[in-house]
Amino acid sequence: MHIKNTHLQICVIVISIVLVLIIQFIPDNVSRIIIGLPFVLLFPGFTLISVLFPRKESLGGIERLALSLGLSLALVPITGLILNYTLGISLNSVLYSLAGIVLVLSIIAIIRQRGLTDAEKHSFTI
């Protein structure tokens, strides 16, 4: 079964919105941690990798996963540093800034994917 990168980007957007709603309306819940870990450790890097390398032949699946994790570990502290000197660090400021980054990068990745043929698009096989 092949899952297109565009569908994964839409899933990332939906999961990010669900996480924002869960944190705002159900503050003490285990699902916060379960959804929050990939939101912080994987989604920012995954969306950035999808923007930078939209073609299939540019990176393999394991390379994408490793770079997604590494870039997330780089983007989140940079976001925190910027927030520290502008708005201040709080749960809401970090949540909304990371959600904004993921949303904007996902939209850009989807737009970049639309310009490619089906043979050039990256897909994951399960």
N, C-alpha and C positions, 0 to 999 in steps of 0.2 A: 504494500500500500504506500503510495507516494503522497506526501503532504507538501504542498507548495509553500514557498517562503512567504508569499502574500497572505495565505491563510494563517500562517504562524504570526505574522505581524498583527493581523486583526485579533487573534487570540491574546496577544500581549497587550493590546489596547484594552480589550474587554477585562482581562484579569487586573490590569492597573486600575481601571475605573471601579471594579468590584472591591479592590483593596482600599481605595480611598473612601468608598461608602462604608465599608466595614469599620475602618478606623474612626470615622466621624460619628457613626450611629451606634456601634457596639464596641465600646472602648476596651473592655476586658474579655478577650475571646482568644482561643487557641488558633483559630483560623488566621488571625493577624500574623502570627509567627510563621505559619505554614505558607501563606501567600507572600508574606513580607520578605522572606529569605531570597527566593528567586527574583523578587522585585528589586532588591538591592544588589544581589551578587551576580545576576545574569542578564536581566532585561536591558539596562543601559548599554552594556557592551554588545549584546546581541543586536540591538537596533543600530548601533554605530557600525558594526561589522556589515550589516545588511546594506547600509548606505554606502560604505566604502567599497565593498566587494559584492555587487549584485549578480555577477555572472557565476555560472556553475563551475567553470574550469579554474577560477581564480583561487579558491580554497576548498579543501575537503571538509567533511563533517566534523572530524575530531579537531582539526585546526580551527574551525569556526567556534567550536565549543571552548577550546582553550583560550583563544583570543577574546571571546566574549567574557569569560571570567576575568581575564587579566585586565581588559579595558574597563570593566565594571569596577574592579578594585582600584583603578586609576581615576575614573570619572567621579565616583562618589566622594572621595576626599577633596577633590578639586571643587566640587559643588559645595561641600561643607565649608571650605576655606572662603569661597566667594560669599556664601551666606553669612559667615562670621563677621565679615567686614561691611556687609550691606544691611540685611534685614535682621540678623541675629539668628542663632540656631535654636529652633524649637521643633517639636514634632510636626506641626502643621507646615512650617516653612520647608523642612526637608522633604516631607511627603509631597507637597505641591510642586516643589522644584524638580524632584526626580520624576514625578508623574508627567510634568510638562516636558522634560527632556525626552522621556520615553515616547510620549505622544507625538512630539514634533519629529523626532528621528524616525518613528514608525511611518508617519505620513510621507516623509521624504523617501523612505525605502520603498513604500508601495508605489509612489510615483515613478521612481527609477526602475522598478520591476516592470511597469506597464510598457516601457519602451523596448523590452526584450521579447524575443520569440520564446515559445514554450521549450525549445531545445536548449536555449541559453539560460533559462531561469534555474535557479538553484532549488532543489527539492530534497526533502528528507525521506528516507525509506524506513518503514517500520516492518 
